[in-house]
Amino acid sequence: MLSNLVLPIICKKYNITCVLFSSDFIVLEYSDNIEELTSVDEEIKTNEDVRSYFWEFVGMEEQFEELFIGKEKTLHIPMVFKNKNYFDIDVEICEIEEGQKCYLAMFTKQTKFSANYSDMIQQINHDTLNFENKKEDMETNEHYYNLINEKLISFHVDQDGIITEVNEACSFFFGFVGDEMLGHHFSTFFTSRESNTGFVQGDSKILRAVDTHGTDVFFHADIIPIHDKKTICENIIICQDITYLKRVETELEYAVHHDSLTGLPNRTLLLKRLEELLARTKEEEISFALCFIDLDKFKIINDNLGHHAGDMLLKHVGEELTSVVRECDTIARIGGDEFIILFENLGANDDFLPSTLKRIEQLKDEKPLNYTEDIIIRFGFSLGLSVYPDNGLDIKSLMAHADKKMYEVKKKRDNNIR
């Protein structure tokens, strides 16, 4: 079987964790290092639905089907947070016996990229490349520079920012031949996120440029001054491609502020937007509202139909709520079966909030989840509302008021049922 042959070889050679599961998502086998992905409370078992352990697969059934029938060769899911680490998931089809095809999910642990890591790399590059020509033998220093910069984009600019020299890598990047870039200001080809368009000795910049394919590329640019006696006559600009780091930084930023299951903003992002709103109230007269939503009997759905059904319901509710509110409003999942809607600007329209809450209430009857052809999951929820400034002047009091009102509604309904 796979566990005796392929899995140990793959996992040892490439430092990955593998899970083998059938076309109907039943776990068949997994590698010995599965603890990399799971905690003690969620120990994976064979003959269970893999989606119960890896809810990242929830809602991706169509993509898995396309992979299974051969429309796609691989399914890639980047930057998944598991057990305090980030993993990339690659899923491929594996034939374990003649005619029996299964899914093989390979989890590759990623380095913990962060803004601090990017800063560290930049500092290392800066310390390595930032030298000053203190010797009179300029040819020797130029040779040293060429050895360091052999495969990096680089160019020379004078004190006015005019390009005086470019290397082959720079010309190739922009699709030029020869000296076509010379005599132009560097900002003709590179843009900077900083407002100033000059270079300062010992400084560094993040530059952006567009290659011949029309793709945005980000560079960390080190600035190396060339001295003519005691004055700087030119600067050498050495650019290192950090597009991948920028992309990872963006993905990590998204992961920090969004719920992984539903894709909705999480508590962190909600609180950030609330803080920004309260800061604006010092200069503007702003009215906004918080609506707490708690699903009813969610545990029963999980217990009777499984966690996969519960996850699908949470995603469904999130999507339906999104279809009701405005783009300027924020829907956050703050954990479990609880959502919060931030209505940012109520304005002078007194009818907006009541009519929106009415449409939200109607979702319970009009938008059940069609889980399978035979199973329709109906859901209910309790609402609690707080309005700024009527029900509080700070985040804590506003959230406490909405939470209290929500549980009053839930308690009253439960009493009526009894």
C-alpha distance (Angstrom), angle and dihedral (degrees) to the residues before:
residue distance angle dihedral
M1 . . .
L2 3.77 . .
S3 3.79 95.1 .
N4 3.80 90.9 59.1
L5 3.79 97.4 48.5
V6 3.78 122.2 13.2
L7 3.79 105.9 26.9
P8 3.82 98.8 58.0
I9 3.80 91.3 47.6
I10 3.81 94.6 48.6
C11 3.78 95.3 42.8
K12 3.79 95.5 47.3
K13 3.79 96.1 44.6
Y14 3.81 98.1 44.5
N15 3.83 101.2 25.1
I16 3.79 93.9 -123.5
T17 3.79 136.9 135.8
C18 3.81 119.7 -127.0
V19 3.79 134.3 -158.2
L20 3.81 122.2 -172.4
F21 3.81 117.4 -157.4
S22 3.78 137.3 167.4
S23 3.79 129.6 -109.4
D24 3.82 89.1 -93.5
F25 3.84 90.5 52.9
I26 3.82 97.6 -105.1
V27 3.82 113.8 149.7
L28 3.81 111.3 -116.4
E29 3.80 103.9 169.0
Y30 3.78 142.4 -17.4
S31 3.79 137.8 -167.1
D32 3.79 123.4 -93.7
N33 3.81 93.1 -109.8
I34 3.82 92.9 62.9
E35 3.82 89.3 124.3
E36 3.82 85.6 78.1
L37 3.83 86.3 75.2
T38 3.79 106.4 30.8
S39 3.76 138.1 54.1
V40 3.81 127.9 -137.1
D41 3.82 90.0 -97.8
E42 3.81 94.0 56.1
E43 3.80 103.0 40.2
I44 3.79 107.7 171.9
K45 3.81 119.8 -121.3
T46 3.78 134.4 -169.9
N47 3.82 120.1 -109.0
E48 3.82 89.5 34.4
D49 3.83 127.7 112.7
V50 3.82 107.1 -91.1
R51 3.81 89.2 -144.6
S52 3.80 89.4 67.3
Y53 3.81 87.6 67.9
F54 3.80 101.2 29.7
W55 3.77 107.4 38.5
E56 3.82 87.5 174.9
F57 3.83 84.5 85.8
V58 3.81 91.9 56.5
G59 3.79 111.3 111.2
M60 3.82 92.8 14.1
E61 3.79 96.1 94.1
E62 3.82 92.7 117.2
Q63 3.81 91.9 53.6
F64 3.82 90.0 49.4
E65 3.82 90.1 50.4
E66 3.84 91.2 51.8
L67 3.80 88.5 51.1
F68 3.80 92.0 48.4
I69 3.83 95.0 51.3
G70 3.80 91.9 45.8
K71 3.81 101.9 -106.5
E72 3.80 88.5 122.1
K73 3.81 128.7 31.5
T74 3.79 97.0 -151.9
L75 3.80 140.5 6.4
H76 3.82 115.0 -139.2
I77 3.82 122.8 -163.0
P78 3.84 111.4 179.7
M79 3.81 132.3 -154.9
V80 3.82 102.9 7.9
F81 3.82 114.3 174.4
K82 3.81 113.0 -133.9
N83 3.79 129.4 160.6
K84 3.83 93.2 -14.0
N85 3.82 92.2 -51.1
Y86 3.79 135.9 94.8
F87 3.80 119.8 -122.4
D88 3.79 135.6 -173.9
I89 3.81 112.2 -141.6
D90 3.80 122.0 -148.6
V91 3.80 117.5 -176.6
E92 3.80 122.1 -165.4
I93 3.79 136.7 167.8
C94 3.80 115.3 -98.8
E95 3.82 125.1 -170.7
I96 3.82 106.5 -147.9
E97 3.79 95.7 173.4
E98 3.77 132.6 12.9
G99 3.79 107.0 -67.6
Q100 3.82 94.5 -2.5
K101 3.79 111.1 113.2
C102 3.79 123.3 -172.7
Y103 3.77 139.0 172.0
L104 3.80 119.5 -100.4
A105 3.82 112.6 -161.4
M106 3.81 114.6 -164.4
F107 3.82 117.4 -164.0
T108 3.82 114.2 -159.1
K109 3.79 116.2 -166.1
Q110 3.78 113.3 -128.8
T111 3.76 128.9 -146.8
K112 3.79 112.1 -101.2
F113 3.78 96.3 -103.8
S114 3.78 116.0 -170.2
A115 3.75 140.5 152.1
N116 3.81 87.8 -90.5
Y117 3.79 90.1 56.4
S118 3.79 90.8 50.8
D119 3.81 89.9 49.9
M120 3.79 90.2 49.7
I121 3.82 92.6 52.0
Q122 3.78 90.4 48.2
Q123 3.78 91.6 50.6
I124 3.80 92.0 49.7
N125 3.80 90.5 50.4
H126 3.77 91.0 46.3
D127 3.81 93.7 50.6
T128 3.80 91.0 46.3
L129 3.79 98.5 46.6
N130 3.79 103.6 29.9
F131 3.77 105.7 94.8
E132 3.82 132.0 142.1
N133 3.74 126.1 -134.4
K134 3.77 100.4 -119.4
K135 3.79 95.0 152.3
E136 3.78 122.6 84.8
D137 3.81 91.0 -134.2
M138 3.81 98.4 87.7
E139 3.81 93.0 173.2
T140 3.81 91.4 62.4
N141 3.81 91.6 50.3
E142 3.79 91.7 46.1
H143 3.81 89.7 52.6
Y144 3.82 89.6 51.4
Y145 3.80 89.9 49.8
N146 3.82 91.8 50.4
L147 3.80 92.1 51.6
I148 3.82 91.6 52.9
N149 3.78 94.4 42.1
E150 3.80 100.3 41.4
K151 3.80 96.4 122.1
L152 3.81 101.5 22.9
I153 3.79 127.2 93.6
S154 3.78 109.0 -107.6
F155 3.76 140.0 164.8
H156 3.81 139.4 174.4
V157 3.80 124.0 -123.7
D158 3.77 130.2 -173.5
Q159 3.81 123.9 -132.7
D160 3.83 90.4 -79.8
G161 3.80 93.6 53.5
I162 3.82 94.4 -105.8
I163 3.81 114.5 147.1
T164 3.79 111.4 -116.5
E165 3.81 100.7 168.9
V166 3.81 139.0 10.8
N167 3.77 132.7 -172.1
E168 3.80 124.9 -127.2
A169 3.81 92.9 -101.3
C170 3.81 90.6 57.9
S171 3.83 94.1 48.5
F172 3.81 91.2 46.3
F173 3.82 92.0 50.3
F174 3.81 91.7 57.5
G175 3.80 95.3 36.3
F176 3.79 95.8 -114.5
V177 3.79 128.9 141.4
G178 3.78 123.5 -144.5
D179 3.79 120.2 -26.4
E180 3.83 100.8 -18.1
M181 3.82 92.8 124.4
L182 3.79 95.4 52.5
G183 3.79 117.7 107.3
H184 3.80 94.2 25.3
H185 3.81 124.6 110.6
F186 3.80 110.2 -104.9
S187 3.84 90.3 -121.7
T188 3.82 87.6 69.8
F189 3.80 87.3 74.7
F190 3.81 105.9 18.4
T191 3.79 129.4 48.6
S192 3.78 124.4 -160.4
R193 3.79 130.1 -149.2
E194 3.81 87.8 -139.4
S195 3.78 118.0 84.7
N196 3.82 95.3 -128.1
T197 3.79 118.9 80.9
G198 3.80 99.4 -158.2
F199 3.78 135.4 84.8
V200 3.80 125.7 -115.4
Q201 3.80 123.6 -155.6
G202 3.80 111.3 -95.2
D203 3.81 90.6 7.7
S204 3.80 128.4 127.2
K205 3.77 132.4 -155.8
I206 3.77 142.3 -165.5
L207 3.80 106.2 -124.9
R208 3.79 128.9 -171.6
A209 3.80 126.1 -154.6
V210 3.80 137.4 168.5
D211 3.81 117.7 -125.3
T212 3.80 127.3 -146.0
H213 3.84 90.1 -85.8
G214 3.80 92.1 57.1
T215 3.81 93.0 -108.7
D216 3.81 121.2 144.5
V217 3.80 110.8 -123.0
F218 3.80 124.7 -170.7
F219 3.80 121.3 -148.4
H220 3.77 134.4 -169.6
A221 3.80 102.9 -139.6
D222 3.79 121.7 -155.3
I223 3.80 116.0 -159.2
I224 3.78 116.2 -143.4
P225 3.80 116.7 -174.6
I226 3.81 121.5 -141.5
H227 3.78 113.5 -150.8
D228 3.77 128.5 -146.4
K229 3.78 99.6 -160.4
K230 3.84 102.6 -54.3
T231 3.80 100.9 -17.3
I232 3.79 131.1 72.7
C233 3.77 110.2 -112.8
E234 3.81 99.1 174.0
N235 3.78 143.9 -0.1
I236 3.79 126.3 -133.5
I237 3.80 112.0 -144.6
I238 3.81 115.4 -155.7
C239 3.82 115.3 -169.3
Q240 3.79 125.5 -158.7
D241 3.81 118.4 -167.8
I242 3.83 108.7 -118.1
T243 3.82 97.0 165.3
Y244 3.81 90.5 119.8
L245 3.80 92.0 51.6
K246 3.80 90.5 48.8
R247 3.79 89.9 51.2
V248 3.80 92.3 48.7
E249 3.80 89.7 47.0
T250 3.81 89.2 54.0
E251 3.80 92.3 47.3
L252 3.80 91.9 48.9
E253 3.81 90.6 47.9
Y254 3.81 88.8 52.9
A255 3.82 92.4 47.0
V256 3.82 91.5 51.6
H257 3.81 93.0 52.8
H258 3.82 103.5 36.0
D259 3.78 138.1 65.3
S260 3.80 108.9 -111.4
L261 3.82 96.1 -143.2
T262 3.81 102.4 47.1
G263 3.80 100.5 20.4
L264 3.80 89.0 -129.3
P265 3.81 123.1 134.7
N266 3.81 112.4 -85.2
R267 3.80 131.5 -138.8
T268 3.82 92.0 -82.2
L269 3.80 94.0 57.5
L270 3.81 92.3 41.3
L271 3.81 91.9 54.3
K272 3.80 90.2 46.7
R273 3.80 91.6 54.7
L274 3.79 91.1 45.4
E275 3.80 90.3 53.1
E276 3.80 90.1 50.5
L277 3.81 90.8 50.4
L278 3.79 92.9 49.6
A279 3.81 89.9 49.3
R280 3.81 89.3 54.7
T281 3.79 91.6 52.2
K282 3.81 88.6 71.2
E283 3.81 88.8 67.4
E284 3.82 103.3 24.5
E285 3.78 135.9 40.1
I286 3.79 99.9 -116.0
S287 3.76 130.2 172.8
F288 3.80 120.9 -165.7
A289 3.79 137.4 160.8
L290 3.80 140.1 -142.6
C291 3.79 120.2 -146.6
F292 3.82 117.8 -165.8
I293 3.83 116.1 -155.9
D294 3.81 123.5 -169.0
L295 3.83 119.6 -177.4
D296 3.79 116.2 -128.6
K297 3.81 122.2 -122.4
F298 3.79 92.8 -7.5
K299 3.81 91.8 151.7
I300 3.80 90.5 58.8
I301 3.81 90.7 56.7
N302 3.82 90.4 50.4
D303 3.80 92.3 47.3
N304 3.82 96.2 46.3
L305 3.82 101.7 36.6
G306 3.80 103.7 20.3
H307 3.77 135.8 -109.4
H308 3.78 91.7 -72.7
A309 3.80 90.1 64.3
G310 3.79 90.5 47.1
D311 3.79 91.5 51.1
M312 3.79 91.6 48.8
L313 3.80 89.8 51.2
L314 3.81 92.7 51.3
K315 3.81 90.5 51.2
H316 3.80 90.2 46.7
V317 3.81 93.5 51.1
G318 3.80 90.9 47.4
E319 3.82 91.2 52.1
E320 3.81 93.4 47.4
L321 3.80 92.9 48.4
T322 3.81 89.3 50.1
S323 3.81 90.3 54.4
V324 3.83 91.0 56.4
V325 3.81 103.7 47.5
R326 3.81 131.2 65.2
E327 3.81 125.0 -96.6
C328 3.80 90.2 -111.1
D329 3.83 91.7 58.1
T330 3.81 123.7 87.1
I331 3.81 125.3 -134.3
A332 3.80 112.1 -166.5
R333 3.78 131.5 -176.5
I334 3.78 105.2 -146.3
G335 3.79 97.7 -175.9
G336 3.79 141.5 -58.0
D337 3.78 110.3 6.3
E338 3.82 96.8 -25.3
F339 3.79 127.2 112.6
I340 3.80 132.4 179.0
I341 3.80 126.2 -157.9
L342 3.80 118.7 -157.2
F343 3.79 111.0 -157.8
E344 3.79 98.0 -160.5
N345 3.80 104.8 -166.3
L346 3.78 119.9 21.5
G347 3.81 92.1 176.0
A348 3.78 121.2 178.8
N349 3.81 95.4 -46.9
D350 3.81 102.7 108.6
D351 3.80 92.1 -176.3
F352 3.81 97.1 55.9
L353 3.80 99.8 81.7
P354 3.85 98.3 42.9
S355 3.81 92.5 46.1
T356 3.83 92.2 47.9
L357 3.80 92.4 48.7
K358 3.80 88.5 50.0
R359 3.82 91.1 54.1
I360 3.80 89.4 49.0
E361 3.81 90.9 52.2
Q362 3.82 89.6 51.0
L363 3.80 90.9 59.5
K364 3.80 89.2 76.5
D365 3.81 91.9 64.9
E366 3.80 101.6 27.8
K367 3.81 104.1 40.5
P368 3.82 112.8 44.6
L369 3.80 118.1 162.1
N370 3.81 114.3 -100.3
Y371 3.79 93.4 -147.6
T372 3.82 96.4 172.3
E373 3.80 135.5 -14.7
D374 3.79 88.3 -87.7
I375 3.81 103.1 32.3
I376 3.81 124.5 67.7
I377 3.79 114.7 -179.3
R378 3.77 113.9 -151.0
F379 3.78 118.3 -164.4
G380 3.75 140.3 -168.4
F381 3.78 134.8 -167.6
S382 3.77 143.9 -172.8
L383 3.82 123.0 -123.2
G384 3.78 130.6 -149.2
L385 3.81 123.7 -176.4
S386 3.79 136.8 -162.1
V387 3.80 126.3 178.2
Y388 3.79 128.7 -155.9
P389 2.99 123.8 -98.9
D390 3.84 97.3 4.0
N391 3.82 97.0 61.8
G392 3.81 100.9 30.5
L393 3.78 145.6 -19.5
D394 3.81 99.3 -138.1
I395 3.80 138.3 44.8
K396 3.79 96.1 -104.0
S397 3.80 95.8 52.6
L398 3.82 93.6 42.9
M399 3.81 93.1 51.3
A400 3.79 92.5 43.8
H401 3.82 91.3 52.3
A402 3.83 93.6 48.9
D403 3.81 91.5 46.0
K404 3.79 91.3 50.0
K405 3.80 92.9 49.9
M406 3.80 91.3 48.7
Y407 3.80 93.0 54.3
E408 3.79 91.3 45.8
V409 3.80 88.7 57.2
K410 3.81 91.6 46.1
K411 3.82 92.8 48.5
K412 3.80 92.9 47.4
R413 3.83 92.0 50.5
D414 3.81 92.6 47.3
N415 3.81 90.4 51.0
N416 3.81 90.9 50.6
I417 3.83 90.6 51.3
R418 3.80 90.7 54.0
